[in-house]
Amino acid sequence: MKLYSRGKKESAPLLLYLPQKQTGFLCPPDRVGGTTPALKNKQKPSRATSVKPSANASHQNRNKYTQRKFKGREVPEGLDRLEEMDIPELEAVRKAAPAPERVVVPSPAAERVIEQVPVQDPVQDPVQVPVQEATPTSMPANRIYAALQGENRIMVMDGATEAVVDAIELPSGSSARSIAVNAAANRIYAIHSNKHQISVIDGSSREVIAVVPVSPFPSLAAVNEKTNRVYITSSLMNAVDVLNGATNQLIETVGVGNIPAGIAVNKVTNRIYVANGSPDHDLSVIDGVTNTRLFPDIPLQHEPGVAGVHTEANLIYVPNFKSDSVTVIYGATNTPVTTITDGIGSNPYCAAVHPGTNLVYVTNSGSDNVSVIDASSHKVIHSVPVGHCPKTVAVNTTTNRIYVLVMGGIAVLDGESNELIGTIKLPGNPSDIALSE
């Protein structure tokens, strides 16, 4: 079965490109053991940039950021990770991949009895599964959620005190490889790559209310709060599963490029951006209305990572992990605007955008710092040391705090001064972080 037709060509077998994921896509091999090589001050050649499209990107909503006063920057006129996967022999995995099944926890307060309900292909005829509806209680604001590698729990931190206030227990043996938050629906989603499942967590009670089977070896998830849809990449099946957040059911599986990993959503345009690995090195775009892939894919540089989306300017910032660059794409035309190299560190991995301050934050896992890009000029204006092997970066647009996942904790940056102001220590190495503002 192939879910990844590319139209112009077929994606190459995953077996040929697995070694690059097992030998340090996230951190170079010499950094996994904890040693930090000397930083190199390399001069990067400047690159010709294409003319930026002309459009007006309004910033009328900046006055909603009431807690802190930001530095104003104009948006240019007119102006989208895979950590190491311990995958067995792939041919055997493809044959032995589990058939989809619904797993539901009837009540968060009762004893957890898992009911397994066999279903047909969810794309053709999804079976209605009873789920607990979203509670009227809103999700606590200003919370940081961190999944821990190899542990079946998610740590909860108060953003005001930067202290751990709770821990969410996951099903036994189900560590979360990545997490996503839908604050509007009061839901937290945890991806269990080894179990081929996603746990749905009530944001108020912090209890698992459903466990939903997805395509084999899910990688990352992204949420569109406006449509209440969750998008999950499957690196084995070269596909993206679409989950209905209201019913906790899969409603579609969309084929994308080879070895998809990073995924991001523009909730304004309802577009989903999926970064594809070797040999494609491009970006697939999914229409969130029709759940179809929009051709052609957008060419990028080597090993694109997790993109950041500027919702007001409709710009997508894609780090290129092995090219030490960031490609900027204009979402209205799906065309590259420029490629940023000067000031980008080694092995850029993840990008996040603060539309209110018009700044883009890019983690450089090979040089232990974060590059801060001014979106009006597409120039790096700051480089902030944060700690060993930074991965995910998340922005709280209300408090203007930037949180960076590093070895052993979370580095905290002040968005006004763009300086490191502290590090939250965790009882293990985090695998992913997500925020509720």
Wavefront OBJ file of the C-alpha trace (Angstrom):
o trace
v 0.000 0.000 0.000
v 1.339 3.449 -0.948
v -0.095 6.636 0.500
v 2.554 8.962 -0.792
v 2.137 9.428 -4.529
v 4.042 12.515 -5.535
v 2.502 12.884 -9.002
v 5.721 13.762 -10.797
v 7.671 10.917 -9.151
v 7.410 8.236 -6.506
v 9.002 8.747 -3.122
v 12.017 6.509 -2.609
v 11.802 3.661 -0.057
v 12.276 4.740 3.541
v 14.882 2.001 4.075
v 17.411 3.890 1.959
v 17.220 7.008 4.103
v 16.658 5.654 7.607
v 20.337 5.855 8.670
v 20.307 9.653 8.611
v 17.510 9.664 11.170
v 19.297 7.187 13.400
v 22.629 8.978 13.421
v 21.742 12.386 14.721
v 19.141 14.367 12.783
v 18.424 16.187 15.989
v 21.971 16.563 17.287
v 25.243 15.755 15.513
v 26.749 12.420 16.707
v 29.560 14.097 18.640
v 27.008 16.092 20.641
v 24.718 13.281 21.785
v 27.143 12.227 24.484
v 27.048 15.682 25.985
v 30.321 17.127 24.726
v 30.111 20.543 23.184
v 32.582 21.290 20.372
v 34.025 24.742 19.965
v 31.809 27.025 17.968
v 32.970 27.945 14.538
v 32.780 31.464 13.246
v 32.132 30.582 9.690
v 31.568 33.128 7.012
v 28.595 32.306 4.876
v 28.312 33.591 1.336
v 25.485 35.954 0.739
v 22.747 34.736 -1.507
v 20.639 36.555 -3.986
v 17.132 37.017 -2.794
v 13.997 37.205 -4.836
v 11.729 40.240 -4.767
v 9.282 40.144 -1.911
v 5.625 40.089 -2.941
v 3.585 43.164 -2.246
v 0.748 42.930 0.212
v -0.280 44.692 3.419
v 0.143 42.779 6.698
v -1.833 44.604 9.350
v -0.702 44.791 12.954
v -3.815 46.386 14.384
v -4.066 43.707 17.055
v -0.808 44.602 18.756
v -2.716 46.419 21.464
v -3.935 43.082 22.794
v -0.498 42.416 24.242
v -1.267 44.300 27.419
v 1.086 42.706 29.916
v 4.313 43.889 28.341
v 5.282 46.694 26.034
v 6.946 45.367 22.891
v 9.380 46.854 20.510
v 7.431 47.708 17.379
v 8.643 46.544 14.012
v 6.798 46.890 10.748
v 5.866 43.848 8.724
v 7.303 44.031 5.190
v 4.807 44.891 2.556
v 3.292 41.834 1.000
v 4.485 40.281 2.326
v 6.104 26.642 7.108
v 12.146 17.011 13.909
v 12.641 14.048 14.021
v 14.559 12.862 16.984
v 16.179 9.483 16.622
v 13.622 6.753 15.971
v 14.372 3.273 17.186
v 12.632 1.525 14.261
v 13.094 -2.248 13.723
v 13.595 -3.863 10.342
v 11.262 -1.845 8.172
v 10.008 -4.589 5.912
v 8.896 -6.560 8.961
v 7.320 -3.400 10.412
v 5.306 -2.744 7.278
v 3.924 -6.306 7.321
v 3.296 -6.291 11.057
v 1.878 -2.742 11.344
v -1.199 -2.959 13.601
v -4.642 -2.575 12.140
v -6.431 0.603 13.278
v -8.479 0.228 16.409
v -10.257 2.651 18.647
v -9.161 2.734 22.294
v -11.299 4.817 24.629
v -11.130 5.497 28.345
v -14.822 5.804 29.343
v -14.319 8.134 32.306
v -11.313 10.022 33.689
v -12.589 9.595 37.219
v -13.322 5.858 37.039
v -10.862 2.985 36.931
v -9.168 3.023 33.517
v -10.646 0.125 31.571
v -9.573 0.240 27.958
v -12.252 -0.786 25.483
v -10.960 -1.817 22.081
v -13.404 -1.354 19.232
v -12.370 -2.668 15.787
v -13.161 -0.251 13.004
v -12.958 -0.049 9.257
v -10.737 2.318 7.340
v -11.502 5.640 9.093
v -11.275 7.499 5.817
v -14.068 5.429 4.237
v -16.481 4.812 7.092
v -15.437 6.067 10.526
v -17.172 4.297 13.379
v -18.794 6.508 15.970
v -16.986 6.051 19.290
v -18.396 7.555 22.493
v -16.071 10.219 23.811
v -16.197 12.661 26.663
v -17.224 16.077 25.461
v -15.088 19.126 26.190
v -15.862 20.542 29.610
v -17.064 24.144 29.899
v -14.137 24.854 32.231
v -11.406 26.643 30.322
v -7.825 25.446 30.254
v -5.554 27.157 32.795
v -3.711 30.034 31.140
v 0.037 30.599 31.073
v 0.982 26.931 31.404
v 3.995 25.124 29.940
v 3.735 21.414 29.134
v 6.846 19.263 28.721
v 6.913 15.588 27.715
v 9.808 13.585 29.155
v 11.805 11.105 27.092
v 11.079 7.501 28.039
v 8.579 8.410 30.779
v 4.798 8.111 30.715
v 4.106 11.585 32.081
v 3.922 15.216 31.034
v 5.222 17.889 33.397
v 3.069 21.009 33.911
v 4.671 24.348 34.807
v 3.200 27.698 35.809
v 4.544 30.357 33.448
v 4.283 33.057 36.112
v 6.459 31.257 38.670
v 8.281 28.929 36.253
v 7.750 26.129 38.775
v 6.456 22.601 38.194
v 2.888 22.452 39.522
v 1.620 19.079 38.319
v 2.315 15.969 36.256
v -0.071 14.329 33.799
v 0.048 10.526 33.918
v -0.094 8.776 30.547
v -1.115 5.161 29.849
v 1.443 2.642 31.053
v 4.400 2.250 28.710
v 3.294 5.183 26.553
v 5.928 7.894 26.645
v 5.110 10.978 24.591
v 7.398 11.722 21.710
v 5.644 15.026 21.000
v 2.714 17.035 22.339
v 0.286 19.685 21.086
v -2.251 21.916 22.843
v -5.652 23.217 21.771
v -6.476 25.778 24.463
v -9.790 26.699 22.798
v -11.044 23.106 23.073
v -9.345 22.475 26.441
v -7.364 19.558 25.056
v -3.770 18.294 25.160
v -2.534 15.709 22.657
v 0.356 13.291 23.273
v 1.926 11.290 20.436
v 3.032 7.746 21.287
v 5.269 6.763 18.401
v 6.075 3.280 19.700
v 2.386 2.455 20.248
v 1.074 4.116 17.053
v -1.432 6.093 19.128
v -2.385 9.581 20.262
v -3.719 10.260 23.766
v -6.380 12.927 24.240
v -6.130 14.710 27.600
v -8.659 16.979 29.286
v -6.879 20.251 30.030
v -8.775 20.900 33.272
v -8.823 17.481 34.939
v -5.514 16.493 33.273
v -6.869 13.001 32.715
v -6.597 10.889 29.564
v -10.095 10.683 28.101
v -9.352 8.798 24.862
v -6.569 6.897 23.116
v -6.874 6.864 19.331
v -4.870 4.605 16.967
v -3.150 6.463 14.109
v -0.872 5.566 11.209
v 2.302 3.653 12.209
v 5.155 5.584 13.831
v 3.598 9.038 14.226
v 6.154 11.837 14.603
v 4.718 15.289 15.350
v 1.333 16.939 15.709
v -0.035 20.410 15.014
v -3.430 21.910 15.911
v -5.764 24.352 14.208
v -7.728 25.855 17.097
v -10.239 27.516 14.776
v -11.332 24.293 13.056
v -10.608 21.932 15.987
v -8.497 19.666 13.790
v -5.292 17.862 14.768
v -2.714 16.889 12.127
v -0.258 14.033 12.811
v 2.678 13.080 10.581
v 3.553 9.418 9.968
v 7.183 9.072 8.904
v 6.732 5.423 7.967
v 3.624 5.805 5.811
v 4.561 9.201 4.279
v 1.193 10.573 5.332
v -0.649 13.004 7.606
v -3.621 11.818 9.672
v -6.438 14.296 10.318
v -8.205 13.995 13.675
v -11.571 15.604 14.441
v -11.062 17.150 17.864
v -14.787 17.156 18.641
v -15.263 13.387 18.163
v -11.681 12.127 18.584
v -11.940 10.238 15.305
v -9.648 10.102 12.295
v -11.476 11.593 9.326
v -8.784 11.555 6.634
v -5.260 10.426 5.772
v -3.404 12.640 3.298
v -0.350 11.406 1.401
v 2.652 13.757 1.445
v 6.366 13.555 0.594
v 9.058 11.189 1.814
v 9.754 10.874 5.558
v 7.539 13.764 6.739
v 8.504 15.164 10.117
v 7.988 18.847 10.923
v 4.426 20.126 10.629
v 2.894 23.583 11.164
v -0.533 25.178 10.694
v -1.649 28.627 9.581
v -4.983 28.931 11.382
v -5.880 32.064 9.406
v -5.509 30.583 5.900
v -6.280 26.994 7.028
v -3.144 25.652 5.372
v -0.954 22.878 6.806
v 2.773 22.762 6.000
v 4.678 19.460 6.131
v 8.480 19.246 5.812
v 9.679 16.199 3.868
v 13.079 14.519 4.223
v 15.394 12.784 1.754
v 15.337 12.624 -1.159
v 12.573 15.209 -1.491
v 13.789 18.063 0.748
v 10.597 20.026 0.125
v 7.400 21.266 1.730
v 3.980 19.721 1.120
v 0.959 22.015 1.532
v -2.441 20.656 2.591
v -5.718 22.516 2.152
v -7.457 22.279 5.518
v -10.921 22.678 3.980
v -10.726 19.749 1.558
v -7.891 17.800 3.262
v -6.083 17.510 -0.046
v -2.451 18.031 -0.961
v -1.770 21.073 -3.117
v 0.754 20.507 -5.896
v 3.501 21.248 -6.618
v 5.511 20.849 -3.429
v 7.774 23.768 -2.502
v 11.526 23.072 -2.937
v 13.716 23.650 0.116
v 17.303 22.954 1.107
v 18.750 19.884 2.839
v 16.671 18.278 5.638
v 13.957 20.845 6.445
v 12.850 20.948 10.090
v 9.893 22.352 12.041
v 8.503 25.504 10.435
v 7.192 28.641 12.090
v 4.193 30.507 10.643
v 3.738 34.290 10.632
v -0.056 34.432 10.538
v -0.314 38.182 9.903
v 2.205 38.369 7.065
v 1.355 34.872 5.709
v 5.027 33.899 5.768
v 6.422 30.465 6.586
v 9.947 30.137 8.020
v 11.514 26.701 7.428
v 14.882 25.805 9.030
v 17.124 23.659 6.819
v 18.906 21.379 9.284
v 21.868 20.329 7.146
v 22.168 23.535 5.126
v 22.417 25.961 8.084
v 19.794 28.238 6.588
v 16.149 29.310 6.854
v 13.893 29.427 3.788
v 11.104 32.039 3.828
v 7.954 31.191 1.856
v 5.052 33.446 0.942
v 1.877 31.495 1.715
v -0.375 33.233 -0.826
v 1.665 31.954 -3.771
v 3.580 29.052 -2.143
v 6.840 30.460 -3.468
v 10.164 31.060 -1.690
v 10.851 34.722 -0.927
v 14.419 34.442 0.334
v 16.858 32.145 2.106
v 18.541 33.462 5.261
v 22.098 32.259 5.957
v 23.945 35.097 7.708
v 23.536 34.758 11.467
v 21.955 31.298 11.354
v 23.844 28.831 13.551
v 24.707 25.183 13.059
v 21.896 22.677 12.420
v 18.819 24.940 12.698
v 15.951 22.781 13.864
v 12.755 24.618 14.801
v 11.235 28.064 14.204
v 8.521 29.996 16.058
v 7.028 33.426 15.333
v 5.716 36.232 17.524
v 3.418 38.210 15.173
v 3.019 41.044 17.689
v 6.741 41.858 17.818
v 7.410 40.662 14.260
v 10.274 38.448 15.402
v 11.183 34.885 14.446
v 13.078 32.542 16.790
v 15.157 29.684 15.339
v 16.889 27.048 17.484
v 20.352 25.929 16.339
v 20.927 22.470 17.821
v 24.528 22.312 16.622
v 25.692 25.636 18.094
v 23.569 25.782 21.283
v 21.912 29.116 20.510
v 18.798 30.791 19.157
v 18.878 33.126 16.167
v 16.410 36.033 16.376
v 15.211 37.251 12.971
v 13.548 40.593 12.263
v 10.718 39.646 9.893
v 10.634 43.126 8.345
v 14.188 42.803 7.002
v 14.768 39.028 7.201
v 18.011 39.743 9.031
v 19.326 38.067 12.187
v 19.467 40.750 14.893
v 20.417 38.637 17.926
v 22.088 35.323 18.745
v 21.224 34.040 22.224
v 23.107 31.147 23.927
v 20.539 28.894 25.588
v 22.077 25.538 26.537
v 22.964 22.150 25.120
v 21.258 20.997 21.906
v 18.150 23.252 21.725
v 15.192 21.689 19.925
v 11.600 22.928 20.111
v 10.904 26.639 20.596
v 7.511 28.053 21.638
v 6.341 31.657 22.046
v 3.828 32.972 24.567
v 2.476 36.024 22.764
v 0.682 37.278 25.890
v 3.645 37.388 28.268
v 6.297 37.775 25.550
v 8.288 34.862 26.897
v 10.093 32.414 24.622
v 10.619 28.841 25.811
v 13.370 26.655 24.345
v 13.700 22.934 24.979
v 17.305 22.061 25.933
v 18.995 19.072 27.530
v 17.644 18.730 31.074
v 15.150 21.573 31.015
v 13.621 24.616 29.349
v 15.506 27.852 28.682
v 13.427 31.029 29.145
v 14.054 34.138 27.021
v 12.639 37.613 27.556
v 11.111 38.741 24.269
v 11.741 42.410 25.012
v 15.482 42.199 25.616
v 16.040 38.906 23.748
v 18.183 37.683 26.624
v 18.246 34.411 28.556
v 16.627 35.064 31.943
v 16.549 31.550 33.397
v 16.272 27.808 32.901
v 13.529 25.553 34.278
v 15.090 22.304 35.474
v 13.163 19.081 34.800
v 13.536 15.564 36.273
v 14.663 14.217 32.903
v 15.314 15.214 29.315
v 12.241 16.719 27.631
v 11.196 15.450 24.215
v 8.790 18.284 23.369
v 7.072 21.349 24.833
v 3.775 23.128 24.198
v 1.999 26.157 25.694
v -1.419 27.381 26.742
v -1.489 31.193 26.816
l 1 2 3 4 5 6 7 8 9 10 11 12 13 14 15 16 17 18 19 20 21 22 23 24 25 26 27 28 29 30 31 32 33 34 35 36 37 38 39 40 41 42 43 44 45 46 47 48 49 50 51 52 53 54 55 56 57 58 59 60 61 62 63 64 65 66 67 68 69 70 71 72 73 74 75 76 77 78 79
l 81 82 83 84 85 86 87 88 89 90 91 92 93 94 95 96 97 98 99 100 101 102 103 104 105 106 107 108 109 110 111 112 113 114 115 116 117 118 119 120 121 122 123 124 125 126 127 128 129 130 131 132 133 134 135 136 137 138 139 140 141 142 143 144 145 146 147 148 149 150 151 152 153 154 155 156 157 158 159 160 161 162 163 164 165 166 167 168 169 170 171 172 173 174 175 176 177 178 179 180 181 182 183 184 185 186 187 188 189 190 191 192 193 194 195 196 197 198 199 200 201 202 203 204 205 206 207 208 209 210 211 212 213 214 215 216 217 218 219 220 221 222 223 224 225 226 227 228 229 230 231 232 233 234 235 236 237 238 239 240 241 242 243 244 245 246 247 248 249 250 251 252 253 254 255 256 257 258 259 260 261 262 263 264 265 266 267 268 269 270 271 272 273 274 275 276 277 278 279 280 281 282 283 284 285 286 287 288 289 290 291 292 293 294 295 296 297 298 299 300 301 302 303 304 305 306 307 308 309 310 311 312 313 314 315 316 317 318 319 320 321 322 323 324 325 326 327 328 329 330 331 332 333 334 335 336 337 338 339 340 341 342 343 344 345 346 347 348 349 350 351 352 353 354 355 356 357 358 359 360 361 362 363 364 365 366 367 368 369 370 371 372 373 374 375 376 377 378 379 380 381 382 383 384 385 386 387 388 389 390 391 392 393 394 395 396 397 398 399 400 401 402 403 404 405 406 407 408 409 410 411 412 413 414 415 416 417 418 419 420 421 422 423 424 425 426 427 428 429 430 431 432 433 434 435 436 437
